Amino acid sequence: MDKQLNLKPAFIERMQKLLEKNDFEKYIKSLDQDTQVSIRCNTLKISPEELKTRLETKGWKISQPWKSYPEVFVVEGKFVNEDEAEEIKRKLMDKGINVNIIKNIDDKIVNEKVNDINNISISKQREPDDGLGCEKGQILINLEPGELGRSLEHLLGYYYAQDLASMLPVLVLEPKPGELILDMCSSPGSKTTQIAASMGNKGSVIANEVSLGRIKILAANLERCGASNSVITKKDGIALCKRLGNAGFLFDKILIDAPCSGEGTLRSSPKTSIMWNPKAITSLSKLQKSMVESAIEILKPNGIIVYSTCTHTPEENEEVLDYILNKFKDSVKIEPIKLPVKCREGITEWQDKKYSSEVKKACRVYPHDTGTEGFFVAKLRKIK
């Protein structure tokens, strides 16, 4: 594989049990592909229409994949003329970045590949009506490395670079102006800034993070995006819930984007394959159960908890939900969710364990289904 993933035999065996043979093969193939370049318009500072116009003026090709969420953009590349494309190609190759050129010549696609490792592509279009939106003589190329982060619009906080799957938990949370919300594991701030934008900065968000180093990144992102209704706390999530409970705080909604084994991030973070360890899964599952359990204690009646991970492991997903349903039989339920990507329902059996049929209401997101990172999202409601 181009990304040189070091998939351990135990990981492969587990994924083969989760997915049928043809499905597994598609999954493995998808890991070698790059995720879409996606950004979220920060509506605290600019409207999606204004931002789209600004970025298109720069030559960027922008699409909005989810009709109900116009703030979500996919950056498909940028348009340049032929001389600019050749200059960019030369600069990239001088830096050792390999180039893949795709030319449309007389309606025939000709690939000229030069060690296509980083999938830097240049698409030359001969006709104006090519389905890509470019005019005659224009060439669509990928953004250069680092271009997304150094643009003026990014520095001004007009958008946040965020994988599409990472946006899903907040869509399920549905933050409203005036609510009191806890983001238990907040850094680097992608979901916290998304929450603040959904609330229009009205209400309060407690953005908690246990690591001081990560708090610096969180604070910088909150400031850049103008999330002025956010308060940062530095505390272990479970200890924070206990302290807030003792102080009489009750929250309308809580987001637990839990620390996890990260199996869903293999496309964007190949090093995860090296760090993956089955023993860590067991340890993380215990931590996740305690986090959700402690969050329920500070949730208002009829309040919502959204639990999410970027992993596929049932121990960190359905098993956590099953544990909570058993512990809080009469006071917590799982609610169905609807998302703008393909969702597979939660599984009810894994190895020698059986889970409540209610976990089917959770959403499993696989990269070969959606072109995004892998994710798991569930919505819990405290009924009393």
C-alpha positions in Angstrom: 0.0 0.0 0.0 1.3 3.5 -0.8 0.7 4.7 2.7 2.7 1.8 4.1 0.1 0.8 6.6 1.4 -1.8 9.1 -1.9 -3.6 9.7 -1.4 -6.1 12.5 -2.8 -9.7 12.0 -5.1 -9.2 15.1 -6.5 -6.1 13.6 -7.1 -7.7 10.2 -8.8 -10.7 11.9 -11.1 -8.4 13.9 -12.1 -6.4 10.8 -12.8 -9.6 8.9 -15.3 -10.6 11.6 -17.0 -7.2 11.5 -17.3 -7.1 7.7 -18.2 -9.7 5.1 -15.5 -10.7 2.6 -16.4 -8.4 -0.2 -17.0 -5.6 2.2 -13.7 -6.2 3.9 -11.8 -6.1 0.6 -13.5 -2.7 -0.2 -12.6 -1.5 3.3 -8.9 -2.4 2.9 -8.8 -0.8 -0.5 -10.3 2.4 0.8 -7.5 2.8 3.4 -5.1 3.5 0.6 -7.2 6.4 -0.6 -7.1 10.0 0.6 -10.1 11.5 2.4 -11.9 14.4 0.8 -10.6 17.8 1.7 -13.4 19.2 3.7 -13.9 22.4 5.7 -16.7 23.9 7.8 -17.8 27.5 7.3 -17.6 29.4 10.7 -21.0 31.1 10.6 -20.0 33.2 13.6 -17.9 35.2 11.2 -19.2 34.7 7.7 -22.1 33.2 5.8 -21.6 30.1 3.7 -22.6 32.1 0.6 -20.0 34.8 1.3 -17.2 32.2 2.1 -18.0 30.2 -1.0 -17.7 33.3 -3.2 -14.4 34.3 -1.6 -12.9 30.8 -2.1 -14.1 30.5 -5.6 -12.5 33.9 -6.3 -9.2 32.3 -5.3 -9.8 29.6 -7.9 -10.9 26.9 -5.5 -13.6 24.5 -6.6 -16.1 24.2 -3.8 -19.0 21.8 -3.5 -21.6 21.5 -0.7 -22.4 17.8 -0.3 -25.1 18.1 2.3 -28.1 20.2 1.2 -29.4 20.6 4.8 -26.0 21.8 6.0 -24.8 24.5 3.6 -21.9 25.3 6.0 -20.2 22.1 5.0 -17.8 22.4 2.1 -15.6 20.0 0.1 -12.6 21.5 -1.6 -12.2 19.6 -4.8 -9.1 21.5 -6.0 -8.3 24.8 -7.6 -8.3 26.0 -11.1 -5.1 27.3 -12.8 -3.8 27.9 -16.3 -1.5 25.5 -18.0 1.7 27.5 -17.2 0.8 27.7 -13.6 0.1 23.9 -13.5 3.5 23.1 -15.0 5.2 25.5 -12.5 3.4 23.8 -9.5 4.3 20.4 -10.9 8.0 21.4 -11.2 8.1 22.8 -7.6 6.4 19.8 -6.1 8.8 17.3 -7.9 11.8 19.4 -6.9 10.6 18.9 -3.3 10.3 15.2 -3.8 6.5 15.2 -3.9 5.4 12.8 -6.6 2.8 13.9 -9.2 0.0 12.2 -11.0 -1.2 13.9 -14.1 -4.6 13.2 -15.6 -5.3 14.7 -19.0 -8.6 14.7 -21.0 -7.5 14.5 -24.6 -10.2 14.1 -27.2 -12.6 12.5 -24.6 -9.9 9.9 -23.8 -8.4 9.8 -20.3 -4.6 9.4 -20.4 -2.8 8.8 -17.1 0.8 9.9 -16.8 1.9 8.6 -13.4 5.1 9.4 -11.7 5.3 7.2 -8.6 1.8 8.2 -7.5 2.4 8.2 -3.8 1.0 11.4 -2.5 -1.8 11.6 -5.1 -1.0 15.2 -6.1 -3.1 15.3 -9.3 -3.4 17.7 -12.2 -6.4 17.3 -14.4 -6.3 19.0 -17.8 -9.6 19.7 -19.4 -10.1 20.3 -23.2 -13.8 21.2 -23.2 -15.7 23.8 -21.1 -18.6 21.5 -20.2 -16.6 18.7 -18.5 -18.7 18.2 -15.4 -15.9 19.8 -13.3 -17.0 23.4 -13.7 -13.9 24.6 -15.3 -13.7 26.8 -18.4 -11.8 25.9 -21.6 -8.1 26.1 -21.0 -8.3 25.8 -17.2 -6.7 23.0 -15.3 -8.0 21.6 -12.0 -5.3 20.6 -9.5 -5.2 19.6 -5.9 -4.4 22.2 -3.3 -0.7 22.4 -2.5 0.5 20.9 0.9 -0.3 23.4 3.6 -2.4 25.7 1.4 -5.6 25.0 3.3 -4.1 26.1 6.6 -2.2 29.2 5.4 -5.0 30.9 3.5 -6.2 34.3 4.8 -9.7 32.9 5.3 -8.4 30.2 7.6 -6.2 32.6 9.6 -9.2 34.9 10.0 -11.3 32.0 11.3 -13.8 32.0 8.4 -13.5 28.2 8.2 -12.3 25.2 10.2 -10.6 22.3 8.4 -12.5 19.3 9.5 -13.2 15.8 8.2 -16.8 15.3 7.3 -17.2 12.4 9.7 -15.9 14.6 12.6 -18.8 17.0 12.0 -21.5 14.3 12.5 -21.6 14.2 16.4 -22.5 17.9 16.7 -25.2 17.4 14.0 -26.7 14.8 16.2 -26.3 16.9 19.3 -28.2 19.8 17.7 -27.0 22.6 20.0 -29.5 25.5 20.5 -28.9 29.1 21.6 -29.2 29.5 25.3 -28.3 26.0 26.3 -25.7 24.9 28.7 -23.5 22.3 27.0 -20.4 20.3 28.1 -17.8 19.2 25.6 -16.0 16.7 27.8 -13.0 16.0 25.5 -12.7 19.3 23.7 -9.3 19.7 22.1 -8.4 20.6 19.4 -11.7 22.4 19.3 -13.3 21.3 16.0 -16.5 20.2 17.7 -16.5 23.0 20.3 -16.3 25.7 17.6 -19.0 23.8 15.7 -21.2 23.8 18.8 -20.6 27.5 19.5 -21.5 28.4 15.9 -24.7 26.3 16.1 -25.6 28.3 19.3 -24.7 31.7 17.7 -22.5 32.3 20.8 -25.7 32.4 22.9 -25.6 30.1 25.9 -22.5 28.5 27.4 -20.1 25.7 26.4 -17.8 24.2 28.9 -14.8 23.0 26.8 -12.9 20.5 28.9 -9.4 19.1 28.2 -7.1 17.3 30.5 -3.8 18.0 28.7 -2.2 21.4 29.1 -0.4 21.1 25.7 -3.7 20.4 24.0 -5.4 23.2 25.8 -3.1 25.7 24.1 -4.3 24.4 20.7 -7.9 24.5 21.9 -7.6 28.1 23.2 -6.0 29.2 19.9 -8.8 27.7 17.8 -11.6 29.1 20.0 -10.1 32.5 19.8 -9.5 32.3 16.0 -13.1 31.2 15.4 -14.6 33.8 17.8 -16.3 31.2 20.1 -16.9 33.7 22.9 -19.5 31.6 24.8 -16.9 28.9 25.6 -15.1 28.4 29.0 -12.1 26.1 29.1 -11.5 23.8 32.0 -8.6 21.5 32.7 -9.7 18.4 34.4 -10.0 14.6 34.1 -13.5 14.3 32.5 -14.8 11.9 35.2 -13.5 14.1 38.1 -14.9 17.2 36.4 -18.4 15.7 36.3 -18.2 14.8 40.0 -17.1 18.3 40.8 -19.8 20.0 38.7 -22.4 17.7 40.2 -21.3 18.7 43.7 -21.6 22.3 42.7 -25.2 21.8 41.4 -24.5 22.1 37.7 -26.9 20.3 35.3 -26.4 20.4 31.6 -28.9 20.4 28.7 -26.5 18.5 26.5 -23.2 16.7 26.8 -20.8 15.7 24.0 -18.4 12.8 24.7 -16.1 12.5 21.8 -14.2 9.9 23.7 -10.5 9.0 23.6 -10.3 5.7 21.6 -8.1 3.3 19.7 -8.5 5.4 16.5 -9.1 2.7 14.0 -11.2 5.0 11.9 -8.4 7.4 11.3 -6.0 5.0 9.4 -6.5 6.9 6.1 -5.4 10.3 7.5 -3.1 8.9 10.2 -1.3 5.7 9.1 0.8 5.7 12.3 -2.3 4.5 14.1 -1.7 1.1 12.6 1.6 0.9 14.4 0.2 2.1 17.7 -2.8 -0.2 17.6 -2.9 -2.6 20.5 -5.7 -5.0 21.5 -4.9 -4.5 25.2 -5.5 -0.8 24.9 -9.0 -1.5 23.6 -10.0 -3.1 26.9 -8.6 -0.3 29.0 -10.2 2.4 26.8 -13.6 0.6 27.1 -13.5 0.8 30.9 -12.6 4.5 30.7 -15.4 5.2 28.2 -18.0 3.5 30.3 -17.0 5.6 33.3 -17.1 8.8 31.3 -20.6 8.2 30.1 -21.8 7.0 33.5 -20.4 10.2 35.2 -21.9 12.4 32.5 -25.4 11.0 33.1 -25.3 12.2 36.7 -25.0 15.9 35.6 -27.5 15.8 32.8 -30.9 17.4 33.1 -34.0 15.3 32.8 -34.8 14.9 29.1 -31.2 16.0 28.4 -29.1 14.6 25.6 -25.7 12.9 25.6 -24.0 12.2 22.2 -21.3 9.6 22.5 -18.9 9.2 19.6 -15.6 7.6 18.8 -13.4 7.4 15.7 -13.0 3.6 16.0 -14.7 0.5 14.8 -14.2 -1.7 17.9 -17.5 -3.0 19.5 -15.8 -2.9 22.9 -15.5 0.9 22.7 -18.9 1.4 21.0 -21.8 -1.0 21.4 -20.4 -2.5 24.6 -20.3 0.9 26.2 -23.9 1.6 25.3 -25.0 -1.8 26.5 -23.3 -1.2 29.8 -25.1 2.1 30.2 -28.5 0.7 29.3 -28.1 -2.1 31.9 -26.9 0.3 34.6 -29.5 3.0 34.0 -32.4 0.7 32.8 -35.2 3.1 33.7 -33.6 6.4 33.2 -31.7 6.3 29.9 -32.7 5.3 26.4 -30.9 5.3 23.0 -32.7 7.3 20.3 -32.5 6.8 16.5 -30.4 9.3 14.5 -30.5 10.5 10.9 -27.3 11.7 9.2 -26.4 12.9 5.7 -24.0 9.9 5.2 -24.5 6.2 4.9 -24.9 4.8 8.4 -24.8 1.1 9.4 -26.7 0.1 12.5 -24.9 -1.0 15.6 -24.1 -4.6 16.0 -25.7 -6.8 18.7 -23.2 -9.6 19.0 -19.4 -9.6 19.2 -17.3 -12.6 20.0 -18.9 -14.2 23.0 -21.0 -11.2 24.0 -24.5 -10.2 23.2 -25.7 -6.6 23.4 -29.2 -5.0 23.7 -31.1 -4.7 20.4 -31.4 -1.0 21.3 -27.7 -0.5 20.2 -28.9 -0.9 16.6 -30.0 2.7 16.8 -26.4 3.8 16.8 -24.6 4.7 13.6 -21.4 3.0 12.3 -19.6 5.0 9.6 -17.1 3.1 7.4 -14.6 4.8 5.1 -15.4 2.6 2.1 -19.1 3.6 2.4 -18.7 7.4 2.7 -15.1 8.4 1.7 -14.7 9.9 5.2 -12.8 8.7 8.2 -14.5 5.9 10.2 -16.8 6.9 13.0 -19.3 5.8 15.6 -22.1 8.0 16.9 -25.0 7.3 19.4 -27.6 9.6 21.0 -28.7 8.9 24.6 -31.6 10.7 26.3 -32.1 10.9 30.1 -35.8 10.2 30.6 -35.8 10.8 34.3 
